[in-house]
Amino acid sequence: MKREHLPPLKSLQAFEAVARTGSVVRAAEALHVTQGAVSKQLRQLEEALGVALFERRNRGVHLTA
């Protein structure tokens, strides 16, 4: 894979934090950024990869298969 095709590191960090905590809010707290910043990074990563990475539910987010 060429370097220019790699997702931004901040997007990967946001993905990892949300996957680990199960919450955009808790991920934002862990990364010391706003909830909106984490949501934006996730949205950009999903668009770049062309897949949904999480199922959004009332009580948090869950990884997709």
All heavy atoms as TSV, in Angstrom:
chain	resi	resn	atom	element	x	y	z
A	1	MET	N	N	0.844	-1.180	0.000
A	1	MET	CA	C	0.000	0.000	0.000
A	1	MET	C	C	0.886	1.238	0.000
A	1	MET	O	O	1.820	1.344	0.775
A	1	MET	CB	C	-0.899	-0.032	1.234
A	1	MET	CG	C	-1.764	1.183	1.363
A	1	MET	SD	S	-2.837	1.171	2.814
A	1	MET	CE	C	-4.229	0.316	2.132
A	2	LYS	N	N	0.578	2.174	-0.873
A	2	LYS	CA	C	1.356	3.400	-0.948
A	2	LYS	C	C	1.018	4.315	0.220
A	2	LYS	O	O	-0.098	4.318	0.725
A	2	LYS	CB	C	1.064	4.126	-2.257
A	2	LYS	CG	C	1.575	3.397	-3.466
A	2	LYS	CD	C	1.335	4.205	-4.713
A	2	LYS	CE	C	1.890	3.475	-5.913
A	2	LYS	NZ	N	1.714	4.243	-7.127
A	3	ARG	N	N	1.996	5.068	0.622
A	3	ARG	CA	C	1.835	5.952	1.778
A	3	ARG	C	C	0.679	6.938	1.616
A	3	ARG	O	O	-0.051	7.216	2.559
A	3	ARG	CB	C	3.141	6.688	2.041
A	3	ARG	CG	C	3.089	7.526	3.275
A	3	ARG	CD	C	4.399	8.235	3.512
A	3	ARG	NE	N	4.296	8.941	4.748
A	3	ARG	CZ	C	5.108	8.821	5.763
A	3	ARG	NH1	N	6.133	8.023	5.672
A	3	ARG	NH2	N	4.926	9.495	6.864
A	4	GLU	N	N	0.486	7.471	0.414
A	4	GLU	CA	C	-0.576	8.466	0.222
A	4	GLU	C	C	-1.970	7.860	0.337
A	4	GLU	O	O	-2.951	8.568	0.431
A	4	GLU	CB	C	-0.417	9.203	-1.110
A	4	GLU	CG	C	-0.488	8.323	-2.333
A	4	GLU	CD	C	0.861	7.811	-2.811
A	4	GLU	OE1	O	1.868	8.006	-2.128
A	4	GLU	OE2	O	0.894	7.214	-3.881
A	5	HIS	N	N	-2.068	6.534	0.376
A	5	HIS	CA	C	-3.361	5.882	0.521
A	5	HIS	C	C	-3.674	5.518	1.969
A	5	HIS	O	O	-4.725	4.986	2.261
A	5	HIS	CB	C	-3.421	4.621	-0.348
A	5	HIS	CG	C	-3.323	4.917	-1.810
A	5	HIS	ND1	N	-4.263	5.650	-2.502
A	5	HIS	CD2	C	-2.373	4.594	-2.713
A	5	HIS	CE1	C	-3.905	5.757	-3.756
A	5	HIS	NE2	N	-2.758	5.129	-3.919
A	6	LEU	N	N	-2.758	5.791	2.863
A	6	LEU	CA	C	-2.991	5.496	4.270
A	6	LEU	C	C	-3.911	6.553	4.884
A	6	LEU	O	O	-3.803	7.729	4.569
A	6	LEU	CB	C	-1.670	5.470	5.043
A	6	LEU	CG	C	-0.682	4.372	4.668
A	6	LEU	CD1	C	0.614	4.551	5.443
A	6	LEU	CD2	C	-1.275	3.015	4.948
A	7	PRO	N	N	-4.825	6.137	5.761
A	7	PRO	CA	C	-5.685	7.123	6.425
A	7	PRO	C	C	-4.862	7.987	7.386
A	7	PRO	O	O	-3.819	7.551	7.881
A	7	PRO	CB	C	-6.683	6.273	7.203
A	7	PRO	CG	C	-6.383	4.861	6.923
A	7	PRO	CD	C	-5.133	4.782	6.124
A	8	PRO	N	N	-5.345	9.180	7.666
A	8	PRO	CA	C	-4.639	10.052	8.614
A	8	PRO	C	C	-4.542	9.412	9.998
A	8	PRO	O	O	-5.468	8.724	10.444
A	8	PRO	CB	C	-5.509	11.309	8.667
A	8	PRO	CG	C	-6.336	11.272	7.431
A	8	PRO	CD	C	-6.524	9.826	7.095
A	9	LEU	N	N	-3.438	9.645	10.673
A	9	LEU	CA	C	-3.203	9.076	11.986
A	9	LEU	C	C	-4.284	9.497	12.983
A	9	LEU	O	O	-4.752	8.690	13.781
A	9	LEU	CB	C	-1.816	9.475	12.504
A	9	LEU	CG	C	-1.430	8.938	13.878
A	9	LEU	CD1	C	-1.471	7.412	13.886
A	9	LEU	CD2	C	-0.053	9.434	14.268
A	10	LYS	N	N	-4.721	10.744	12.945
A	10	LYS	CA	C	-5.750	11.212	13.873
A	10	LYS	C	C	-7.056	10.430	13.704
A	10	LYS	O	O	-7.743	10.142	14.671
A	10	LYS	CB	C	-5.993	12.707	13.716
A	10	LYS	CG	C	-4.854	13.547	14.257
A	10	LYS	CD	C	-5.263	14.982	14.363
A	10	LYS	CE	C	-4.146	15.831	14.888
A	10	LYS	NZ	N	-3.950	15.719	16.315
A	11	SER	N	N	-7.374	10.074	12.473
A	11	SER	CA	C	-8.579	9.278	12.231
A	11	SER	C	C	-8.433	7.888	12.830
A	11	SER	O	O	-9.373	7.349	13.421
A	11	SER	CB	C	-8.865	9.165	10.736
A	11	SER	OG	O	-9.205	10.413	10.197
A	12	LEU	N	N	-7.262	7.302	12.683
A	12	LEU	CA	C	-7.018	5.972	13.256
A	12	LEU	C	C	-7.024	6.021	14.775
A	12	LEU	O	O	-7.535	5.101	15.428
A	12	LEU	CB	C	-5.693	5.410	12.739
A	12	LEU	CG	C	-5.648	5.109	11.247
A	12	LEU	CD1	C	-4.245	4.681	10.837
A	12	LEU	CD2	C	-6.673	4.070	10.868
A	13	GLN	N	N	-6.493	7.086	15.347
A	13	GLN	CA	C	-6.509	7.234	16.801
A	13	GLN	C	C	-7.941	7.375	17.309
A	13	GLN	O	O	-8.306	6.794	18.337
A	13	GLN	CB	C	-5.673	8.445	17.228
A	13	GLN	CG	C	-4.191	8.234	17.052
A	13	GLN	CD	C	-3.391	9.496	17.282
A	13	GLN	OE1	O	-3.834	10.600	16.956
A	13	GLN	NE2	N	-2.205	9.336	17.835
A	14	ALA	N	N	-8.749	8.138	16.600
A	14	ALA	CA	C	-10.152	8.295	16.990
A	14	ALA	C	C	-10.878	6.958	16.887
A	14	ALA	O	O	-11.636	6.588	17.789
A	14	ALA	CB	C	-10.830	9.342	16.103
A	15	PHE	N	N	-10.634	6.220	15.810
A	15	PHE	CA	C	-11.249	4.902	15.646
A	15	PHE	C	C	-10.884	3.976	16.801
A	15	PHE	O	O	-11.745	3.333	17.394
A	15	PHE	CB	C	-10.811	4.283	14.316
A	15	PHE	CG	C	-11.173	2.836	14.193
A	15	PHE	CD1	C	-12.475	2.456	13.904
A	15	PHE	CD2	C	-10.224	1.847	14.384
A	15	PHE	CE1	C	-12.820	1.111	13.804
A	15	PHE	CE2	C	-10.558	0.511	14.281
A	15	PHE	CZ	C	-11.863	0.145	13.992
A	16	GLU	N	N	-9.610	3.926	17.138
A	16	GLU	CA	C	-9.148	3.044	18.216
A	16	GLU	C	C	-9.795	3.433	19.539
A	16	GLU	O	O	-10.247	2.578	20.298
A	16	GLU	CB	C	-7.622	3.100	18.326
A	16	GLU	CG	C	-7.021	2.164	19.354
A	16	GLU	CD	C	-7.081	2.674	20.781
A	16	GLU	OE1	O	-7.028	3.905	20.995
A	16	GLU	OE2	O	-7.187	1.831	21.692
A	17	ALA	N	N	-9.850	4.724	19.830
A	17	ALA	CA	C	-10.412	5.187	21.099
A	17	ALA	C	C	-11.897	4.870	21.198
A	17	ALA	O	O	-12.378	4.436	22.243
A	17	ALA	CB	C	-10.163	6.680	21.271
A	18	VAL	N	N	-12.629	5.058	20.117
A	18	VAL	CA	C	-14.061	4.757	20.135
A	18	VAL	C	C	-14.278	3.250	20.244
A	18	VAL	O	O	-15.127	2.791	21.012
A	18	VAL	CB	C	-14.775	5.328	18.888
A	18	VAL	CG1	C	-16.217	4.871	18.827
A	18	VAL	CG2	C	-14.704	6.849	18.889
A	19	ALA	N	N	-13.495	2.468	19.525
A	19	ALA	CA	C	-13.620	1.009	19.602
A	19	ALA	C	C	-13.309	0.518	21.013
A	19	ALA	O	O	-13.983	-0.377	21.537
A	19	ALA	CB	C	-12.683	0.354	18.593
A	20	ARG	N	N	-12.317	1.105	21.641
A	20	ARG	CA	C	-11.898	0.692	22.989
A	20	ARG	C	C	-12.928	1.084	24.041
A	20	ARG	O	O	-13.252	0.304	24.928
A	20	ARG	CB	C	-10.531	1.311	23.316
A	20	ARG	CG	C	-9.998	1.002	24.692
A	20	ARG	CD	C	-8.558	1.484	24.881
A	20	ARG	NE	N	-8.179	2.687	24.170
A	20	ARG	CZ	C	-8.367	3.923	24.623
A	20	ARG	NH1	N	-8.936	4.120	25.791
A	20	ARG	NH2	N	-7.970	4.966	23.892
A	21	THR	N	N	-13.464	2.293	23.940
A	21	THR	CA	C	-14.369	2.802	24.969
A	21	THR	C	C	-15.837	2.519	24.683
A	21	THR	O	O	-16.648	2.544	25.600
A	21	THR	CB	C	-14.207	4.325	25.139
A	21	THR	OG1	O	-14.586	4.975	23.923
A	21	THR	CG2	C	-12.782	4.698	25.519
A	22	GLY	N	N	-16.170	2.292	23.413
A	22	GLY	CA	C	-17.562	2.071	23.046
A	22	GLY	C	C	-18.403	3.329	23.066
A	22	GLY	O	O	-19.622	3.267	23.054
A	23	SER	N	N	-17.730	4.484	23.073
A	23	SER	CA	C	-18.447	5.753	23.184
A	23	SER	C	C	-17.643	6.875	22.546
A	23	SER	O	O	-16.439	6.991	22.790
A	23	SER	CB	C	-18.678	6.076	24.663
A	23	SER	OG	O	-19.054	7.418	24.845
A	24	VAL	N	N	-18.321	7.691	21.750
A	24	VAL	CA	C	-17.661	8.849	21.156
A	24	VAL	C	C	-17.302	9.862	22.246
A	24	VAL	O	O	-16.225	10.454	22.230
A	24	VAL	CB	C	-18.551	9.494	20.068
A	24	VAL	CG1	C	-17.963	10.800	19.567
A	24	VAL	CG2	C	-18.754	8.522	18.912
A	25	VAL	N	N	-18.187	10.019	23.223
A	25	VAL	CA	C	-17.948	10.975	24.311
A	25	VAL	C	C	-16.718	10.561	25.132
A	25	VAL	O	O	-15.828	11.370	25.402
A	25	VAL	CB	C	-19.189	11.097	25.221
A	25	VAL	CG1	C	-18.889	11.918	26.460
A	25	VAL	CG2	C	-20.357	11.690	24.449
A	26	ARG	N	N	-16.658	9.291	25.532
A	26	ARG	CA	C	-15.512	8.827	26.320
A	26	ARG	C	C	-14.228	8.846	25.497
A	26	ARG	O	O	-13.147	9.133	26.029
A	26	ARG	CB	C	-15.784	7.435	26.879
A	26	ARG	CG	C	-16.805	7.469	28.003
A	26	ARG	CD	C	-16.904	6.137	28.694
A	26	ARG	NE	N	-17.334	5.103	27.759
A	26	ARG	CZ	C	-18.490	4.455	27.830
A	26	ARG	NH1	N	-19.324	4.704	28.805
A	26	ARG	NH2	N	-18.801	3.542	26.945
A	27	ALA	N	N	-14.320	8.563	24.209
A	27	ALA	CA	C	-13.143	8.634	23.344
A	27	ALA	C	C	-12.631	10.065	23.264
A	27	ALA	O	O	-11.430	10.311	23.338
A	27	ALA	CB	C	-13.469	8.110	21.950
A	28	ALA	N	N	-13.542	11.010	23.143
A	28	ALA	CA	C	-13.160	12.424	23.085
A	28	ALA	C	C	-12.465	12.840	24.377
A	28	ALA	O	O	-11.453	13.538	24.348
A	28	ALA	CB	C	-14.383	13.295	22.830
A	29	GLU	N	N	-12.998	12.382	25.502
A	29	GLU	CA	C	-12.368	12.705	26.787
A	29	GLU	C	C	-10.964	12.110	26.862
A	29	GLU	O	O	-10.026	12.769	27.307
A	29	GLU	CB	C	-13.226	12.168	27.934
A	29	GLU	CG	C	-14.528	12.916	28.112
A	29	GLU	CD	C	-15.476	12.243	29.092
A	29	GLU	OE1	O	-15.175	11.126	29.582
A	29	GLU	OE2	O	-16.537	12.830	29.358
A	30	ALA	N	N	-10.810	10.879	26.404
A	30	ALA	CA	C	-9.505	10.215	26.450
A	30	ALA	C	C	-8.491	10.892	25.537
A	30	ALA	O	O	-7.299	10.944	25.852
A	30	ALA	CB	C	-9.650	8.746	26.057
A	31	LEU	N	N	-8.961	11.431	24.417
A	31	LEU	CA	C	-8.066	12.077	23.451
A	31	LEU	C	C	-7.915	13.582	23.712
A	31	LEU	O	O	-7.160	14.250	23.010
A	31	LEU	CB	C	-8.592	11.857	22.027
A	31	LEU	CG	C	-8.601	10.416	21.543
A	31	LEU	CD1	C	-9.349	10.316	20.215
A	31	LEU	CD2	C	-7.187	9.868	21.420
A	32	HIS	N	N	-8.681	14.099	24.672
A	32	HIS	CA	C	-8.654	15.534	25.007
A	32	HIS	C	C	-9.043	16.411	23.821
A	32	HIS	O	O	-8.397	17.416	23.516
A	32	HIS	CB	C	-7.275	15.952	25.548
A	32	HIS	CG	C	-6.840	15.129	26.714
A	32	HIS	ND1	N	-7.389	15.252	27.961
A	32	HIS	CD2	C	-5.915	14.139	26.806
A	32	HIS	CE1	C	-6.827	14.395	28.783
A	32	HIS	NE2	N	-5.936	13.690	28.105
A	33	VAL	N	N	-10.112	15.983	23.147
A	33	VAL	CA	C	-10.674	16.754	22.040
A	33	VAL	C	C	-12.192	16.775	22.222
A	33	VAL	O	O	-12.727	16.149	23.132
A	33	VAL	CB	C	-10.307	16.150	20.658
A	33	VAL	CG1	C	-8.798	16.181	20.426
A	33	VAL	CG2	C	-10.841	14.736	20.506
A	34	THR	N	N	-12.890	17.467	21.341
A	34	THR	CA	C	-14.343	17.538	21.440
A	34	THR	C	C	-14.991	16.305	20.813
A	34	THR	O	O	-14.380	15.613	19.990
A	34	THR	CB	C	-14.892	18.786	20.737
A	34	THR	OG1	O	-14.626	18.676	19.329
A	34	THR	CG2	C	-14.277	20.064	21.293
A	35	GLN	N	N	-16.228	16.075	21.192
A	35	GLN	CA	C	-17.001	14.979	20.621
A	35	GLN	C	C	-17.154	15.182	19.109
A	35	GLN	O	O	-17.066	14.239	18.331
A	35	GLN	CB	C	-18.367	14.928	21.295
A	35	GLN	CG	C	-19.303	13.886	20.744
A	35	GLN	CD	C	-20.664	13.940	21.418
A	35	GLN	OE1	O	-20.860	14.634	22.405
A	35	GLN	NE2	N	-21.611	13.217	20.877
A	36	GLY	N	N	-17.351	16.419	18.712
A	36	GLY	CA	C	-17.488	16.732	17.287
A	36	GLY	C	C	-16.239	16.393	16.498
A	36	GLY	O	O	-16.323	15.933	15.354
A	37	ALA	N	N	-15.071	16.612	17.094
A	37	ALA	CA	C	-13.816	16.297	16.413
A	37	ALA	C	C	-13.681	14.794	16.192
A	37	ALA	O	O	-13.259	14.349	15.118
A	37	ALA	CB	C	-12.631	16.820	17.218
A	38	VAL	N	N	-14.058	14.010	17.183
A	38	VAL	CA	C	-13.991	12.549	17.050
A	38	VAL	C	C	-14.984	12.088	15.994
A	38	VAL	O	O	-14.648	11.277	15.123
A	38	VAL	CB	C	-14.255	11.850	18.404
A	38	VAL	CG1	C	-14.383	10.348	18.221
A	38	VAL	CG2	C	-13.144	12.176	19.384
A	39	SER	N	N	-16.190	12.604	16.028
A	39	SER	CA	C	-17.207	12.222	15.046
A	39	SER	C	C	-16.746	12.553	13.633
A	39	SER	O	O	-16.938	11.754	12.705
A	39	SER	CB	C	-18.529	12.931	15.334
A	39	SER	OG	O	-19.078	12.474	16.534
A	40	LYS	N	N	-16.138	13.704	13.469
A	40	LYS	CA	C	-15.644	14.116	12.147
A	40	LYS	C	C	-14.544	13.168	11.664
A	40	LYS	O	O	-14.537	12.768	10.496
A	40	LYS	CB	C	-15.114	15.550	12.212
A	40	LYS	CG	C	-14.606	16.067	10.895
A	40	LYS	CD	C	-14.126	17.495	10.992
A	40	LYS	CE	C	-13.585	17.982	9.664
A	40	LYS	NZ	N	-13.144	19.388	9.749
A	41	GLN	N	N	-13.623	12.803	12.555
A	41	GLN	CA	C	-12.543	11.885	12.179
A	41	GLN	C	C	-13.113	10.524	11.771
A	41	GLN	O	O	-12.653	9.921	10.800
A	41	GLN	CB	C	-11.544	11.720	13.324
A	41	GLN	CG	C	-10.730	12.965	13.614
A	41	GLN	CD	C	-9.850	13.389	12.443
A	41	GLN	OE1	O	-9.382	12.576	11.661
A	41	GLN	NE2	N	-9.619	14.683	12.340
A	42	LEU	N	N	-14.105	10.038	12.508
A	42	LEU	CA	C	-14.728	8.756	12.166
A	42	LEU	C	C	-15.415	8.832	10.814
A	42	LEU	O	O	-15.296	7.914	9.991
A	42	LEU	CB	C	-15.738	8.346	13.228
A	42	LEU	CG	C	-15.186	7.945	14.581
A	42	LEU	CD1	C	-16.324	7.573	15.517
A	42	LEU	CD2	C	-14.207	6.795	14.457
A	43	ARG	N	N	-16.154	9.906	10.586
A	43	ARG	CA	C	-16.856	10.095	9.319
A	43	ARG	C	C	-15.868	10.116	8.153
A	43	ARG	O	O	-16.079	9.458	7.133
A	43	ARG	CB	C	-17.667	11.392	9.391
A	43	ARG	CG	C	-18.788	11.492	8.426
A	43	ARG	CD	C	-19.740	12.657	8.713
A	43	ARG	NE	N	-19.090	13.903	9.088
A	43	ARG	CZ	C	-19.064	14.415	10.325
A	43	ARG	NH1	N	-19.656	13.782	11.316
A	43	ARG	NH2	N	-18.465	15.562	10.567
A	44	GLN	N	N	-14.750	10.837	8.321
A	44	GLN	CA	C	-13.746	10.916	7.270
A	44	GLN	C	C	-13.103	9.551	7.009
A	44	GLN	O	O	-12.867	9.186	5.858
A	44	GLN	CB	C	-12.673	11.942	7.627
A	44	GLN	CG	C	-13.168	13.365	7.557
A	44	GLN	CD	C	-12.126	14.376	8.019
A	44	GLN	OE1	O	-11.177	14.034	8.708
A	44	GLN	NE2	N	-12.325	15.617	7.649
A	45	LEU	N	N	-12.837	8.801	8.062
A	45	LEU	CA	C	-12.240	7.483	7.909
A	45	LEU	C	C	-13.206	6.538	7.193
A	45	LEU	O	O	-12.806	5.804	6.284
A	45	LEU	CB	C	-11.842	6.919	9.275
A	45	LEU	CG	C	-11.134	5.570	9.267
A	45	LEU	CD1	C	-9.849	5.617	8.457
A	45	LEU	CD2	C	-10.833	5.127	10.698
A	46	GLU	N	N	-14.466	6.568	7.580
A	46	GLU	CA	C	-15.455	5.713	6.929
A	46	GLU	C	C	-15.602	6.076	5.455
A	46	GLU	O	O	-15.703	5.190	4.600
A	46	GLU	CB	C	-16.805	5.812	7.648
A	46	GLU	CG	C	-16.808	5.125	8.993
A	46	GLU	CD	C	-18.110	5.248	9.740
A	46	GLU	OE1	O	-18.783	6.304	9.635
A	46	GLU	OE2	O	-18.458	4.287	10.442
A	47	GLU	N	N	-15.576	7.356	5.139
A	47	GLU	CA	C	-15.669	7.786	3.742
A	47	GLU	C	C	-14.446	7.346	2.954
A	47	GLU	O	O	-14.555	6.890	1.813
A	47	GLU	CB	C	-15.850	9.297	3.657
A	47	GLU	CG	C	-17.224	9.762	4.089
A	47	GLU	CD	C	-17.346	11.276	4.138
A	47	GLU	OE1	O	-16.412	11.984	3.711
A	47	GLU	OE2	O	-18.391	11.753	4.622
A	48	ALA	N	N	-13.266	7.472	3.543
A	48	ALA	CA	C	-12.030	7.089	2.862
A	48	ALA	C	C	-11.985	5.587	2.588
A	48	ALA	O	O	-11.500	5.150	1.535
A	48	ALA	CB	C	-10.819	7.505	3.692
A	49	LEU	N	N	-12.489	4.799	3.534
A	49	LEU	CA	C	-12.468	3.339	3.386
A	49	LEU	C	C	-13.685	2.808	2.628
A	49	LEU	O	O	-13.667	1.684	2.125
A	49	LEU	CB	C	-12.399	2.677	4.769
A	49	LEU	CG	C	-11.147	2.979	5.590
A	49	LEU	CD1	C	-11.260	2.351	6.968
A	49	LEU	CD2	C	-9.897	2.491	4.871
A	50	GLY	N	N	-14.742	3.595	2.584
A	50	GLY	CA	C	-15.954	3.186	1.877
A	50	GLY	C	C	-16.782	2.146	2.617
A	50	GLY	O	O	-17.539	1.406	1.994
A	51	VAL	N	N	-16.632	2.097	3.931
A	51	VAL	CA	C	-17.408	1.148	4.750
A	51	VAL	C	C	-17.833	1.824	6.049
A	51	VAL	O	O	-17.167	2.740	6.521
A	51	VAL	CB	C	-16.605	-0.131	5.091
A	51	VAL	CG1	C	-16.274	-0.925	3.853
A	51	VAL	CG2	C	-15.361	0.195	5.864
A	52	ALA	N	N	-18.927	1.330	6.614
A	52	ALA	CA	C	-19.344	1.783	7.944
A	52	ALA	C	C	-18.548	0.987	8.973
A	52	ALA	O	O	-18.515	-0.242	8.923
A	52	ALA	CB	C	-20.835	1.557	8.136
A	53	LEU	N	N	-17.882	1.659	9.868
A	53	LEU	CA	C	-17.060	0.994	10.879
A	53	LEU	C	C	-17.819	0.750	12.169
A	53	LEU	O	O	-17.452	-0.129	12.947
A	53	LEU	CB	C	-15.814	1.832	11.171
A	53	LEU	CG	C	-14.898	2.056	9.976
A	53	LEU	CD1	C	-13.809	3.064	10.322
A	53	LEU	CD2	C	-14.292	0.739	9.521
A	54	PHE	N	N	-18.868	1.525	12.393
A	54	PHE	CA	C	-19.641	1.415	13.625
A	54	PHE	C	C	-21.122	1.425	13.326
A	54	PHE	O	O	-21.564	2.034	12.361
A	54	PHE	CB	C	-19.337	2.600	14.559
A	54	PHE	CG	C	-17.944	2.633	15.086
A	54	PHE	CD1	C	-16.977	3.406	14.479
A	54	PHE	CD2	C	-17.585	1.890	16.204
A	54	PHE	CE1	C	-15.684	3.439	14.962
A	54	PHE	CE2	C	-16.296	1.911	16.690
A	54	PHE	CZ	C	-15.338	2.693	16.067
A	55	GLU	N	N	-21.883	0.766	14.187
A	55	GLU	CA	C	-23.333	0.909	14.208
A	55	GLU	C	C	-23.631	1.917	15.306
A	55	GLU	O	O	-23.194	1.744	16.434
A	55	GLU	CB	C	-24.013	-0.413	14.566
A	55	GLU	CG	C	-23.937	-1.468	13.509
A	55	GLU	CD	C	-24.637	-2.744	13.940
A	55	GLU	OE1	O	-25.498	-2.691	14.848
A	55	GLU	OE2	O	-24.305	-3.784	13.379
A	56	ARG	N	N	-24.316	2.962	14.963
A	56	ARG	CA	C	-24.677	3.960	15.964
A	56	ARG	C	C	-26.002	3.560	16.595
A	56	ARG	O	O	-26.974	3.323	15.893
A	56	ARG	CB	C	-24.796	5.344	15.335
A	56	ARG	CG	C	-23.445	6.020	15.162
A	56	ARG	CD	C	-23.009	5.948	13.742
A	56	ARG	NE	N	-21.773	6.724	13.533
A	56	ARG	CZ	C	-20.801	6.296	12.779
A	56	ARG	NH1	N	-20.879	5.138	12.176
A	56	ARG	NH2	N	-19.724	7.022	12.622
A	57	ARG	N	N	-26.027	3.493	17.908
A	57	ARG	CA	C	-27.227	3.126	18.657
A	57	ARG	C	C	-27.465	4.166	19.737
A	57	ARG	O	O	-26.604	4.999	20.006
A	57	ARG	CB	C	-27.068	1.746	19.287
A	57	ARG	CG	C	-26.875	0.642	18.261
A	57	ARG	CD	C	-26.814	-0.698	18.922
A	57	ARG	NE	N	-26.407	-1.731	17.980
A	57	ARG	CZ	C	-26.035	-2.936	18.335
A	57	ARG	NH1	N	-26.012	-3.281	19.608
A	57	ARG	NH2	N	-25.686	-3.822	17.438
A	58	ASN	N	N	-28.625	4.080	20.377
A	58	ASN	CA	C	-28.974	5.036	21.437
A	58	ASN	C	C	-27.941	5.056	22.553
A	58	ASN	O	O	-27.661	6.096	23.126
A	58	ASN	CB	C	-30.346	4.710	22.028
A	58	ASN	CG	C	-31.461	4.982	21.052
A	58	ASN	OD1	O	-31.246	5.596	20.020
A	58	ASN	ND2	N	-32.648	4.509	21.342
A	59	ARG	N	N	-27.393	3.941	22.898
A	59	ARG	CA	C	-26.476	3.845	24.042
A	59	ARG	C	C	-25.043	3.581	23.598
A	59	ARG	O	O	-24.372	2.723	24.143
A	59	ARG	CB	C	-26.939	2.761	24.997
A	59	ARG	CG	C	-28.298	3.064	25.570
A	59	ARG	CD	C	-28.598	2.171	26.722
A	59	ARG	NE	N	-29.927	2.445	27.218
A	59	ARG	CZ	C	-30.165	3.092	28.341
A	59	ARG	NH1	N	-29.179	3.529	29.081
A	59	ARG	NH2	N	-31.399	3.300	28.734
A	60	GLY	N	N	-24.592	4.290	22.591
A	60	GLY	CA	C	-23.196	4.158	22.183
A	60	GLY	C	C	-23.043	3.621	20.774
A	60	GLY	O	O	-23.993	3.584	19.999
A	61	VAL	N	N	-21.842	3.228	20.469
A	61	VAL	CA	C	-21.513	2.712	19.144
A	61	VAL	C	C	-20.935	1.310	19.297
A	61	VAL	O	O	-20.335	0.976	20.324
A	61	VAL	CB	C	-20.522	3.626	18.411
A	61	VAL	CG1	C	-21.136	4.958	18.075
A	61	VAL	CG2	C	-19.260	3.835	19.218
A	62	HIS	N	N	-21.134	0.516	18.263
A	62	HIS	CA	C	-20.652	-0.859	18.264
A	62	HIS	C	C	-19.934	-1.116	16.952
A	62	HIS	O	O	-20.419	-0.692	15.887
A	62	HIS	CB	C	-21.804	-1.840	18.460
A	62	HIS	CG	C	-22.563	-1.592	19.731
A	62	HIS	ND1	N	-22.148	-2.102	20.942
A	62	HIS	CD2	C	-23.667	-0.870	19.983
A	62	HIS	CE1	C	-22.995	-1.705	21.872
A	62	HIS	NE2	N	-23.926	-0.955	21.319
A	63	LEU	N	N	-18.828	-1.813	17.000
A	63	LEU	CA	C	-18.079	-2.143	15.789
A	63	LEU	C	C	-18.915	-3.006	14.854
A	63	LEU	O	O	-19.659	-3.883	15.307
A	63	LEU	CB	C	-16.802	-2.902	16.144
A	63	LEU	CG	C	-15.679	-2.080	16.742
A	63	LEU	CD1	C	-14.599	-3.000	17.300
A	63	LEU	CD2	C	-15.098	-1.141	15.719
A	64	THR	N	N	-18.791	-2.757	13.561
A	64	THR	CA	C	-19.433	-3.626	12.587
A	64	THR	C	C	-18.524	-4.827	12.338
A	64	THR	O	O	-17.351	-4.830	12.709
A	64	THR	CB	C	-19.657	-2.875	11.267
A	64	THR	OG1	O	-18.410	-2.422	10.757
A	64	THR	CG2	C	-20.611	-1.699	11.433
A	65	ALA	N	N	-19.083	-5.830	11.697
A	65	ALA	CA	C	-18.304	-7.033	11.380
A	65	ALA	C	C	-17.226	-6.664	10.378
A	65	ALA	O	O	-16.132	-7.115	10.389
A	65	ALA	CB	C	-19.224	-8.094	10.795
